């Protein structure tokens, strides 16, 4: 029996199956798609969860509902395109997928994963020793402990590691590998369950290069705290500092992590000190001026009271800043441990072109892809392209922790 001509809908459905199969990070985060058609630059608004604080006594104490929000910009438009012959369309879907669709979706899947791994720079929770590849239960357990102290739910915790870390940890997990020869790409990436995390390898895990630094950085001015009402959409604030070397470009880089003397983290539920200094992350590159001053945008915001309290106290004037993210101007791997709701991938359907007869758009498990075939009159060939449109976002950095390597 001769093969049937492949239809655009069949190709689009197979493309989405292969895309999901080749995602690692993308399969572990909160994933949603909006049914409304979107263009590059469109924005999706997401509400942050409300937090309350327990009150004393029998008398009712009403609390204001200060509901924050965040937005995801749909700004990543990616595609893969290739030429083909009419004869190619008579292949079975299995043959066509192996020859064309799967390689195309590997490329797109890696791009999505790379963008999600790049969200590490939003995460302020930080454990490990820069320059030392984690290899033990205790090292991975340090991330689990920190997430426990941040009241992160125990379920849906994942860890995504670079190859060096994954192979080191795998040595202690030799007995848990799945032996199924038909495992898909996503299953192949799984190392096993260890220290309360489902562990995966992803070659798209990023390397963070620290800022140039220099000098002895100090907080310049005490009581630099804010209220949640003033920062609820960003949970960031400006921190005025001094003591840097003069006129340094890139004295700190986005993603650098530091602590401040005597500023301790609190459990988000009990508001009790965890006994650990609060980690802060730099959210934008900054320079020092000719006097060694620098104003740095940081997260989380320094909030000393209320339902959204983050620290025990505001920093004192001249409080010392200690950088945890490693040596200045040096790069280190940024493995990620996280609850599913720490990060989001929002994929939306693209509009269909009016001029193409061979076209289809499909949605599947929070993913969306569009397939279009047309004739290239300049090259005298038929071409096909698969497009995806998406945005990525850190929804709640408290739910994640970096494990440096």
Secondary structure, DSSP 8 states (H G I E B T S, - for coil): -------HHHHHHHHHHHHHHH-SGGGTSEEE--SS---TTEEEEEE---------SSS---------EEEEEE-EEEEEEEEE-GGGGGS-HHHHIIIIIHHHHHHHHHHHHHHHHGGGGG---EES-TTS---SHHHHHHHHHHHHHTT--STTEEEEE-HHHHHHHHGGGGGG----TT--HHHHHEEEEETTEEEEE-TT--EEE-----EEEEESSS-----HHHHTTT-EEEEEEEEE-SS-TTSB-TT-EEEETT-EEE-TTT--EEEEE--EEE-S-B---TTS-EEEEEES----SSTT--BSS---TT-BEEE-S-STT-EEEEEEEEEGGGEEEEEE-----TT-SEEEEEEETTEEEEEEEEEETTTTEEEEEEEEEEEEEES-GGGEEEEE-
